[in-house]
Amino acid sequence: MSIVMSVNAGSSSLKFQVFEMPSEKVLAKGLVERIGLNDSVFSIKVGDEKFEEISNIPDHSVAVQKLIDALIEHGVVNRLEDIEAVGHRMVHGGEFYSDSVKASDEAEEKFEACIPLAPLHNPAGLVGYRSFKEALPNASHTFVFDTAFHQSMPEENFIYPIPYKFYEEDHIRRYGMHGTSHKYLVERLAEIEGKPVDKMNIITCHLGNGASITAIKDGKSLKTSMGFTPLAGVMMGTRSGDIDPAILIFLQNKYGYTAAELDDILNKQSGMLGLSGISSDSRDIEDGIKAGNERAILTEKVYVNRIIETIGGYFALMGGCDAIVFAGGIGENAIDIREHVCEGIECLGVKFDAAKNNVRGKEALISAPDSKIAVWVIPTNEEVMLARDAYKDLTHGNDQ
């Protein structure tokens, strides 16, 4: 038995789970918010008990120490050395990594080189890793990249039709995100169906405030909807998804927007929020629809249409698929959206079962028995994937 921690560090937050491996039993989980700001919030759940504390946490090092002290205080571990491995969510590995990698000076250097590709996420990942490395110097540390799973895409699916020099010199290409989630979903469905992962031909829909859809052929990512950045693909909570790029030029010429202002419009003011004028939360949109709000109705129609056209395109690209999987906060809980999507892809052979679809947040087969394509709801679990890869590195290291 080994104690393994999964860590997701943001610029002012730190999300964590502690697992007993290889059983994957969750021993504790929690979140540190508002790091570096006044009234930081530290919360931890151990079993059925939740503890919360508000104090000033000036940086990630203090947050990590507070976290470790809490694990000892609440009896999750007896001492620092009990935590044998840590899996770190490190968003962008560029073209360097097609899998997770054990942390090293070389891995850290390559990850730093990818900062221009993810300037908001990668620095936070580094800060979190370095803080944990300092606090747990004897533990095994593993980098788990959001982009790694999608490195199997063939060149024709990741290259953009702009001058090739921008790929050669600036590494501009489709990278995709949520790879850890999509990988979990294909492995979990393979486990459910008792099939080898390399025999899986499915389309996975990670639908949350951020959203991406992936065509998985023979267990590998063939194409994914997010692109050079997480802004691409289907409409999201506050992100536009794919739009005509000339819109940016038009807006810049007419209003004199700076690049930073356009970035803010597309990433933080668009999507469900921008279209509905209500909220970025699909639950609020759903309430608006029930109240007869026309823009809420339009927002859901646009969202559903984007998902349908992406699934349809990927179905053709793959030459057919065996299953479609819904995951993420919306995919796991938005009953109406799943129903509308399934109705829109009946031409592919999907037969939907409304009674089976009446489910939120748990695994369920929601297609009819005679459906040509199985449709599943599978709650994603990126945290356990971090722990699995960290445990794999730990045990592999022990074997050598």
N, C-alpha and C positions, 0 to 999 in steps of 0.2 A: 504494500500500500504506500502511495506517495501523495503528499499534499502539493497541489498545483494551482497556481493563480492565473486567471485571465485578466488582462488590463486593457482598458481603452482610454487613453489620455487625450483630452481636448485642451484648448488653450487656457480655459479657466475651469476645467472639470476633470474628474477622474472616476471612471466607472470600473467596478471590479466584481469578480466572483471567485470564490475559493472552492475547489473540487477535491474530493477524495478520488484518486485514480488507481486503477483503471475502471472502477465501478461508475465513475462520473456522477457520484452523489454530490449535490451542492451542499456545502457546509455553511457558507455565508455569502452574502452579496450586498453591495451597497454603492453609494455615490457620494463624491465630494463635489460640491458646486460653489461657484463664486470664488474660486481660488484667486488670490491677489486682490480681492475686493473686500470691503467691509461686510461683516455679518455673513461669513462663509458658512455653508451648511454641510455637515457631515452626517450621513445616515448609514446605518448598517442593519441588516436583517439576519438574525441567527435563528434557524428553526422558524417558529411562529412569532418570535419576538422581534420588534423593531425598535431601534434606539436612534435618537436624533439629537444633534448638538449644534448650536450656533455659536461661532467664535470667529476670530480673525485668523485666517490661514494664508500667510503671505506668499507662499510659493509651493510648487509641487513636492519639494523635499519635505516640507513640514506636513503636507497632506499625506505623503507616503508613511511618514513616521507615525502620524495619528492613526492611520489605517492599521499598521502593524501592531501598535499598542492596543488598539481595540480588539484585534483578533486574539491577542494574548489575554486581555482583560475578560473577554467573554468565553474563554476556554476553547476557541476554535483551534488554536495551536498553543503549545506550552512555551516555545522559544522560537527565535528567528530561524534557526537552522531547520525547523520542521518544514518550512516552505522550501521545497526542493527545486521547483521550476516555475518560471513565469513566462506566459505567452503574451506578447505585446502586439496589439493592433497597430500596424505601421502602414498607413494607407497606400502610398504609392511607391512601388518598387521598380517602376519604369520597365525597360526591357532586360534588366539585370536578372530578375527572378521569376521563375515559373512555378515556384513552390516556396514554402516557408524555409527559413534558414536559421541556423544557430547564430546567435549574436556574436560578433567579433569586430575587431578594429576595421577589417576590410569591409564587412557588411555595413557597419556604421558609416564608413566613408562613401560607399556606393549609395546608401540611402540618403545621405546628405546631398549628394549630387543630384538627386531627384527633387529637391526642394522647389526649384522653379516650376516643376510640373504640378505640385500641390503645396503652394505657399502657405495655405491656412492650416493644413492638416499635418504635414510632415514635421515641421518644427515642434509641434505639440507632442507628437509621438517620440521624438528624440528627447525632449525634456522629461517625459514620463519614464522612458527607458533608463536614462542616466540617473534619475532619482531612485529608481528601484535597484539599479546596479550598485549604487552607493550604499543603500540600506541593506541589500541582500547580496553581498559580494560572493558568497559561496553557492548561490543558487544558479541553476542553468537558465539562460535567457534565450528566448526564441522570437524572431521577427516573423509576423504573419501579415502578408500583404493583401489588401483588397484587390489589387490588380493581377495577382499571380495566376489565378485560375483562368483568366482570359488570355494568357500568353500563348495558348494553343490555337488562337484564331489564325487562319491563313492570311497571307498578305493582302489578297483581294478583299478581305473583309475588314481589315484594319487600316488600310491606306486611304487617305483623302485625295480627291481629284484636284489638288492644287500643285504648284510647281514642286517637283520631287525633292528639290534641294532643301525645302523646309522640313522634310522628314530626315534627310541625311544630316543636316546641320543643326536643326532645332528639335529633332525627335517628335515632331508633330504627327500624331497618328491616333487611332482609336485605342484606348487602353481599357475602358470599362471599369466599373466599380462593383461593390457588393459581391465580389468574387467568393468571399468566404461563405456568404449566405447561399449563393447558387450552388457551391460545392456541397454544402451541408444538405441541401434539398435533394440533389441527385443521389447522394450517398444514402440518405434516409429512405427515399422511395425505392432504391435498389434493395435495401434491407427489408422493407415491407413486402416487396414483391418476390424476394428470394432470388434476385437476378444479379449477375456480375455487373459492376458499375460500367464496364466497357461495352455492355450490351444495351445501355440506356439511351433512348432517343426521346428527349422530352423538351418542353418549353417551360421555363420557370419564370414566374412573375413575382418579383419582390416589390410589393406596392406599399409604400409608407409615405411619410412626408417627402422623402426622396424615393424615386422609383426606377427600377431597371428590369428589363425583360431579356432573357438569354436563351438562345437556341443551343441545346446541348446534344451533340451527336456522338455516339459511341462513348458517352461519358465525359466528353470534353467540350469546352466552350467553342462553338463554331462562330457565333456572332452575338454581340450584346448591344443594348440600345444606348447606354451611356457611351461617351466618346472620349475625346481628348481631356474633357473635364466632366464632372457629374451634372453639368447643365444640359447635356444632350439627351435626346430620346423622348419618352412620353412626358406629358405635362405632369407637374408635381405640385406640392403644397404651395411653394412660393417661386419655384423655378419654371421657366417657360417651356423647357424641352425644345425640340427642334422648331426653328422658325426660319424664314427667308433671311439670310445674312445681310441682304441689302437693306433690311429694315433699320439696322444699326447705322448705316451710312446716311439714310434718309433722316433719322432722328438727330444725328450729329450735325448734319447740315442745317436742319431747320431750327433746332433749339440750342445748338452749341454745347451739347453734353460732352463731358470728358469721358475718357475710358472708364474711370472709376465710377462715374455716375451711371453709365450704361450697364456696367457690371452689377451695380446695386439694383437697377431696374429689373434686369433679367433673372437675377438670383434671389432677390428678396421681396420684389413687389409684383411678381408675375404669377403664373400658374393659377391654382384655385383661388388664391387671394385676389390676384389682379382681375381675373375674369368675373368672379362672383361679387367682389366688393364687400364680402361678408367676413371670410375667414380663410385661413390655409388648412383648417381642420375639416376633414371630410364629414365628420359628425355634425358640424355646424351647417355644412352644405346640405346634408340630409334633412336637418330641421327646416332649412329654408325651402327645400323642395316640398315638404309636407305643408308648409305655410303658403305654397303657391308662388314663391319668388321666382320670377322668370329667369333671372340671371343665375340663380342656383341651379335651376333645371338645365340651362344651357351649359353650365360648368360641368355637370355630370355627363351630359351628352358628349361634350368634347373629350373629356377624360376617357370615357368608355370607347369612343371611336378610335382614339390614339392607341389604346390597348389592342383593340380588335385588328386594326391594320398592321400593327407590329406582329401580333401572333400569326396573322394570315401570311405576311411576308416571310416570316421565319419558317412556317409550315412548308411553303413552296421551296425555300432555300434548302431545307433539310430533305426534301422529297418525302414529306410526311413525318408524323411523330406518333408515339404511343401514349403519351400523357401530357397534361398541362397541370402545373402546380401553382397555386396561389399562396403567397406568404407575405409577411410584413404586416404592419398595423392595419392597413386597409384590406389587403388580401386575406387576412385571417378573420376580419370582423365585419366587413361591409357586405352584408348579405345581398343587398339590391345590386351593387356594382358587379359582384360575381355573376348574378343572374343575367344582367344585361349583357355582359361580355359573352357568356355562354350562348345566349340567344343569338348574338351576332356572329357566332362561328358555327352555327348549325350546319352550314354548307360544307364544313370540314368533316362532318360525321359525328359531331358532339351532340349527345342527347342528355339533357339536363334533368335532374330530379329535385324539384322545389322542396320537398320534405327533407331530403338529405342535406340540402343547402342551408337549412335553418340551424346553423351552428356558428359559434364564435370561438376563436382562440384554441381550437383543438383539432387534432388530426381527423379527417373525414374524407371518404370517397363520396363526391357529390354528383357524379354522373349516373345515368341509368344503366342497368345491366347490359342493354344492347347498344350502348354507345360505342362507336368505333375508336374513340379516344377517351381514356380514363381522365377524369378531372378530380384533382385532389386539393384539399386544404391541408397544409403542413406548416405549423408554426416553426419559424426558422430559429436557429440557435447558434449564433456566431460565437458566443462565449465558450461553448463546449468545443468548438473547432479550434479555438486558440489553445485551450487546455490540452486537447488531443495532440496537437503538433508539438507543444512544449513537452508533454510526457514522452512522445516519440523520441525527441532529441535527448531527453534525460536518459531513457532506457537504452537508446543506441549508444550513448556515450559511456554508460556503465558496462555495456557489452564489450567495448573495445579494450 
